[in-house]
Amino acid sequence: MATILIIDDEESVRALLRFALESAGYGVTEAANGHQGLELYRHRSTDLIITDIPCPS
């Protein structure tokens, strides 16, 4: 099973993505920020990382 790490500061976005991806059979890990995401990745590598990157205004 492929694993996906979702890094997003909005809990509702993470929940929506988790629901859709787990329903499709993927293993999902969540992080609320980049520091937490990096720490999770160091302990358990994943096949894909989904994150939001803010655009400068």
N, C-alpha and C positions, 0 to 999 in steps of 0.2 A: 504494500500500500504506500502510495506517495504521501509525503508529509509536507504541509504548507504552514509557514509562519506568517501571521498577519500582524503588521505593526501599524497602529493607527490610534490617535489620541481620542477618537470618538467611539465610545462604547457601543453605540447603536450600529455603527458601520461594522465594527468587529463582529457583533452578534449576527447581523445579516449575512456577512460573508461566511462566518462559521456555519450557520444553518445550511446555506446553499452548498458549501463544499463538503460538509459531513454527509449531507443527503446524497451527494454524488459519490460517496465512498472514500473521501480523503481524510487523512488524519490532520488535525488542525491544532496549532498552538498560537496563543495570542500574547501580544505585548502592547502596553499602553504608550510606550515611547521608545525612542531609538536606543537608549542605554539599556533598558530592560530587554529589548529585542536582541541586541548584541550579546548580552549575557546568556539568554536562552539559546542562541545559535552556537555559542562557544561550548555549551554543555550537550547539545544535541543538534547536529547539523540537519538541515531540511532540504527538500528537493526544490522548493520554490519559496520566495519571500514576496509578499504583497505589502506595499507600504504607500503612504501618501507623502508626497514631497511638495511643500508649499512653493508656489511661484512668487518670486519677488515682485513687489508692486512698483 
